[in-house]
Amino acid sequence: MNENRTTIFRLRQRLHETNTVSDRPRSGRPRCTTQRQDRNLVRNHMNNRFLSASASSRQTKGRNNQRISANTVRERLSTSGKRARRPYIGPILTQRHRHQRTLWAQEHAA
């Protein structure tokens, strides 16, 4: 089985004691959102890519109707491989502007 003997022994012992080999509950702070809420957060951000984490936290209620923080939203998105983004705020550049900027940068880089 390519596993250590003690690992197999502990799994057998846990199966005998609890009738399952899944992990036991650990101590720590309980999560403020359910897995379903986490999936909904990710889906909302996929539908609206420029939704900020703080705006999403204001829209979403956690367990027991409590508010969740923007950092919680960022964490949930991060675990799914996504990021909360905001739209670019800056000058709108035409093709000519881009070309001029590139020329200037090449001229001053060397």
VEXMAR-495089 format. One line per field, with one value per residue: residue in one letter; x negated, z, y negated of N, C-alpha, C in turn; chain. Coordinates in steps of 0.02 Angstrom, whole numbers, plus 32768, in hexadecimal, padded with zeros to 4 digits. Atoms other than C-alpha are relative to their C-alpha. Example, Ala and Ser with C-alpha at 12.3 -4.5 7.8 and 13.67 -1.06 7.14 Angstrom:
resn: c(A  S) .
n.east: c(7FD3  802A) .
n.up: c(8000  7FFD) .
n.north: c(803B  803B) .
ca.east: c(7D99  7D54) .
ca.up: c(8186  8165) .
ca.north: c(80E1  8035) .
c.east: c(7FD3  8027) .
c.up: c(8000  8025) .
c.north: c(7FC4  7FC9) .
chain: c(A  A) .
! end
This chain:
resn: c(M  N  E  N  R  T  T  I  F  R  L  R  Q  R  L  H  E  T  N  T  V  S  D  R  P  R  S  G  R  P  R  C  T  T  Q  R  Q  D  R  N  L  V  R  N  H  M  N  N  R  F  L  S  A  S  A  S  S  R  Q  T  K  G  R  N  N  Q  R  I  S  A  N  T  V  R  E  R  L  S  T  S  G  K  R  A  R  R  P  Y  I  G  P  I  L  T  Q  R  H  R  H  Q  R  T  L  W  A  Q  E  H  A  A) .
n.east: c(7FD7  802F  7FF3  8020  7FD8  7FDD  7FC8  7FCC  7FE7  7FD6  7FC2  7FD7  7FE8  7FCD  7FC6  7FE1  7FE2  7FCE  7FE0  8013  8047  8006  801F  7FD6  7FFE  803A  7FF2  800D  7FC7  7FD3  7FF9  7FC6  7FD6  7FF9  801D  7FD2  800B  8040  7FF5  7FDA  802E  802A  7FD6  7FF1  803B  800A  7FCE  8011  8048  801A  7FE1  8035  7FF6  7FD8  7FBA  7FE6  7FF6  7FC2  7FC7  7FFD  7FF9  8020  7FD7  7FDA  7FF1  8034  8024  8043  802E  801C  8037  7FE3  7FF0  8040  8018  7FD7  8011  8045  8002  7FE6  802C  7FE7  8011  7FD0  8022  7FDA  8010  8039  7FF0  803B  7FF3  7FF0  8034  7FF3  8037  8036  801E  8028  803B  802B  801D  8032  803A  8021  8020  803B  8030  801D  8018  8047) .
n.up: c(8000  8002  7FC7  7FC3  7FD7  7FCD  8021  8009  7FBE  7FE7  8026  7FE9  7FBE  8007  801D  7FCB  7FCD  8018  803C  803B  7FFF  800F  7FCB  7FC9  7FFA  7FDE  7FDF  8028  800A  8033  803B  7FFD  803B  8012  8041  8033  8006  8021  8048  8019  8005  803B  803B  8008  8019  8045  8028  7FFF  7FF3  7FE0  7FBF  7FCD  7FC6  7FCD  8017  7FF9  7FB8  7FEB  801C  7FE8  7FB9  7FED  7FD5  7FCC  8018  7FED  8038  800A  8011  8044  7FFF  8007  8047  8024  7FF0  8022  8047  8007  7FFC  803F  8036  801E  7FDC  8007  8027  800E  8044  8008  8000  801A  8040  8037  8031  8044  801D  800B  7FBE  7FED  802A  7FE9  7FBF  800E  801D  7FCB  7FD1  8021  8007  7FBF  7FDD  8010) .
n.north: c(803C  8038  802C  7FEC  7FD3  8025  8022  7FCD  7FEF  8036  8001  7FC8  8011  8034  7FDF  7FD8  802C  8030  7FE4  8026  8011  8048  8027  8017  8049  801E  803F  803B  802C  7FE6  8029  802C  7FF3  7FB9  7FF0  8019  8048  8009  7FF4  8039  8038  7FF6  8006  8047  8022  7FEB  8023  8047  7FFC  803C  8009  8004  7FD4  8023  8002  7FBC  7FF1  8022  7FDC  7FBB  7FF2  7FC1  7FD6  8022  8043  8030  801C  7FE5  8036  7FFF  7FD0  7FBE  7FF8  7FF6  7FBD  7FCE  8003  7FE9  7FB7  7FE5  8015  803E  803D  8037  8034  803C  8016  802D  8047  8023  801F  7FD4  800B  7FEB  7FDA  8031  800D  7FC6  8000  8036  7FEC  7FCB  8021  8026  7FD2  7FE3  8035  8011  7FC4  7FF3) .
ca.east: c(8000  7F66  7F99  7F46  7F82  7FB0  801E  807E  808B  80D1  814E  818A  8198  81FB  826E  828D  82B1  8319  8351  8300  824F  8275  8220  8265  829C  820B  8205  8201  8270  830B  8323  839A  83DA  841B  83D7  8472  8456  83A1  83D8  8456  83D0  8361  83F2  8423  8371  836A  840A  83CE  8310  82FB  835E  82F0  82D7  8320  83BD  83D0  83BD  8449  84BC  8496  84D2  8471  84AF  8532  8551  84AC  8449  83A8  830D  82BC  8225  8294  82D1  821D  81EE  8280  8256  819E  81BF  821F  8194  81EE  81CF  8242  8216  824A  8253  81BA  81C5  814E  813A  818A  80FD  8114  80A7  8041  8026  7FE8  7F71  7F2D  7F14  7EB8  7E45  7E21  7DFC  7D86  7D2F  7D13  7CEC  7C43) .
ca.up: c(8000  8009  80B1  8159  81D2  8257  81DB  81B3  826C  8297  8209  8242  82F4  82BE  8254  82E9  835F  82F0  825E  81E5  81B1  818C  81F2  829B  82C2  82F6  8368  831E  82EF  8290  81DF  81CA  8121  80E5  804E  7FEC  8014  7FDE  7F36  7F22  7F44  7EBD  7E42  7E62  7E41  7DA1  7D64  7D96  7D86  7DC7  7E67  7EF7  7F91  8002  7F96  7F96  8053  8067  7FFA  804D  80F6  8150  81C6  8243  81D9  820E  819B  814E  8132  808C  80C1  80D2  8020  7FE3  803E  7FF5  7F46  7F60  7F91  7EEE  7E89  7E67  7E98  7EB8  7E3A  7E1B  7D71  7D33  7D5A  7CF0  7C4C  7BB5  7B39  7A7E  7A0D  79E4  7A9F  7ABD  7A2B  7A68  7B19  7AD5  7A6D  7B02  7B73  7AF3  7ADA  7B94  7BC5  7B71) .
ca.north: c(8000  7F91  7F45  7F49  7FD0  7F51  7EF3  7F92  7FBC  7F10  7F17  7FC3  7F84  7EE9  7F56  7FC8  7F36  7EC3  7F32  7EB9  7E8B  7DD3  7D4C  7D1F  7C6E  7C00  7B6C  7ABF  7A31  7A6A  7A2C  799A  79D7  7A7E  7ADA  7AAA  79F1  7A03  7A4C  79BE  793D  7987  7992  78DC  78A5  790B  78B6  7808  7807  7756  776C  7733  779E  7718  7707  77C3  77CB  774B  77B5  785C  7895  791D  79A2  796A  78CE  787E  780C  784D  77E4  77B8  781E  78B6  789B  788B  792C  798D  7950  7975  7A2A  7A40  79EE  7949  7895  7802  777D  76CC  7678  761A  7561  74FE  74A4  74F4  750B  750E  7578  74DB  74B6  7567  755B  74B4  74F8  7590  7522  74B2  7546  7595  74EF  74D3  7588  758D) .
c.east: c(7FD5  8010  7FDC  802F  8028  803C  803A  801E  802F  8042  802F  801E  8038  8040  8025  8024  803B  8028  7FF4  7FB5  7FF6  7FE4  8033  8002  7FC4  8015  7FEE  803F  802D  8006  8040  802D  8004  7FDF  802C  7FF7  7FBE  8007  8027  7FD5  7FD6  802A  8012  7FC5  7FF0  8032  7FF1  7FB7  7FE5  8022  7FC9  8010  802B  804A  801F  800D  803E  803E  800B  8007  7FE0  8031  8022  800C  7FCC  7FDD  7FBB  7FD3  7FE8  7FC5  8019  8011  7FC1  7FE4  8026  7FF1  7FBA  7FFC  801C  7FD6  8015  7FE9  8036  7FDA  802D  7FED  7FC5  8018  7FC1  8011  8011  7FCF  8016  7FC4  7FC3  7FDC  7FD2  7FBE  7FCE  7FDF  7FCA  7FC0  7FD9  7FDB  7FC2  7FC8  7FDC  7FE5  7FB6  7FD3) .
c.up: c(8000  8035  803D  802A  8034  7FE3  7FF8  8044  801B  7FDA  8015  8044  7FFC  7FE2  8034  8033  7FE6  7FC4  7FC2  8005  7FF0  803D  8035  8002  8028  8022  7FD2  7FF6  7FC9  7FC5  8002  7FC3  7FF4  7FBC  7FC8  7FF7  7FDD  7FB4  7FE1  7FF8  7FC0  7FC1  7FF3  7FE3  7FB8  7FD2  7FFC  8014  8027  8041  8035  803A  8035  7FEC  8007  8049  801A  7FE9  8020  804B  800F  8028  8035  7FEF  8016  7FC1  7FFA  7FE9  7FB7  7FFD  7FFA  7FB8  7FD9  800D  7FDA  7FB5  7FF4  8001  7FC1  7FC4  7FDD  802A  7FF4  7FDE  7FFB  7FBB  8001  7FFE  7FEA  7FBD  7FCB  7FC8  7FBB  7FE7  7FF6  8043  8014  7FD9  8017  8043  7FF7  7FE4  8035  8030  7FE1  7FFA  8042  8026  7FF5  800F) .
c.north: c(7FC1  7FCB  801C  802B  7FDA  7FDB  8031  8012  7FC9  7FFB  8038  7FF0  7FCB  801E  8028  7FD3  7FD7  8019  7FD6  7FF0  7FB6  7FDC  7FED  7FB5  7FE6  7FC0  7FC7  7FD8  801D  7FD0  7FD7  8009  804B  800C  7FE7  7FB4  7FF2  800A  7FC6  7FC2  8005  7FF6  7FB7  7FDA  8015  7FDC  7FB5  7FFA  7FC5  7FF0  8000  802E  7FDE  7FFC  8045  8012  7FDE  8024  8044  8003  8044  802B  7FD6  7FB7  7FCC  7FE6  8020  7FC6  8008  8031  8047  800E  800D  8046  8036  8001  801B  804C  801F  7FE8  7FC0  7FC5  7FCC  7FC7  7FC3  7FE7  7FCE  7FB8  7FDC  7FE2  8035  7FF1  8018  8027  7FD2  7FF1  803A  8002  7FCB  8011  8034  7FE1  7FDA  802E  8020  7FCD  7FF2  803D  800A  7FC7) .
chain: c(A  A  A  A  A  A  A  A  A  A  A  A  A  A  A  A  A  A  A  A  A  A  A  A  A  A  A  A  A  A  A  A  A  A  A  A  A  A  A  A  A  A  A  A  A  A  A  A  A  A  A  A  A  A  A  A  A  A  A  A  A  A  A  A  A  A  A  A  A  A  A  A  A  A  A  A  A  A  A  A  A  A  A  A  A  A  A  A  A  A  A  A  A  A  A  A  A  A  A  A  A  A  A  A  A  A  A  A  A  A) .
! end
